[in-house]
C-alpha cells in the first residue's frame, strides 16, 4: 500500500517507500472466490493444519482463513518481499488462524516441518499450491508431491490450482499460447500435464481424486493420500 492507503499492485511496486507493505495481484482477486468454493467443499468440515506453498502476496491465505476458521493456515514463500506482504495482510486481517509466513523451498528434500515456527511434520489436513507448478521447474512439482507424501496425514489432500494440459493436449488455445509464453521466459517453466502429475503422485501414495474445472481455463487437481 502506498502512503495514500492504496495497496501496491503486485509486480508493479516500483520501489516506493510504503507504510503498509501489502502487495496485490489482480489474478488473486479474480480467482479467489472460485478457489474458496472448492476449498469449502473439500475442507469445510475439517479442522487441523493446512500448509500453503508459494503464498505470493498473502491475499489468498487471509481469505481462506476467514472462510474456513476451523483450519490453521501456514503460508510459505521463498521470496522475502512476499513474506513481508503476507504478514502485512495477516496483520491487517487480524485473524488468529493464520501463522506468520516462513520460507520453504518445495523442491528441497527436507522441508524441516515440525521445527519451531513450522507446521507439524506428519498430520497435515491439506497442502495447497496456487499458480506454482507452471512458473517453476518441474523439480518443484516433484518436490511438492514428495512433500505431500511425507507430511499429509491419512486422507490428507494436496490441492494444486493452475493451468494444466490433459493427456498431452491443452484444454484451450489460450493455454497453448500461455505455455509458449512461459517457455520463452524460462525453458524450465510451462503448463504441466495432469497425467504426469497423477503418475508422480501414485509413486508417493497419492491418488488423483478429482479434477475440478475452474474459470479462465484453469483446473484444481485434488490428490488424496492413501486413496482416501
Secondary structure, DSSP 8 states (H G I E B T S, - for coil): --TTS--EETT--TT---SS--EE-HHHHHHHHHHHHHHHHHHTT--EEEEEES-TTSHHHHHHHHH-TTEEEEEE-S-HHHHHHHHHHHHHHT-TTEEEEE---TTSS---TTSTTS--SS-EEEEEEES-GGGS-HHHHHHHHHHHHHHEEEEEEEEEEE-EEETTEESSHHHHHHHHHHHHH-TT---EEHHHHHHHHHHTTEEEEEEEEEGGGEEEEEEEETT-
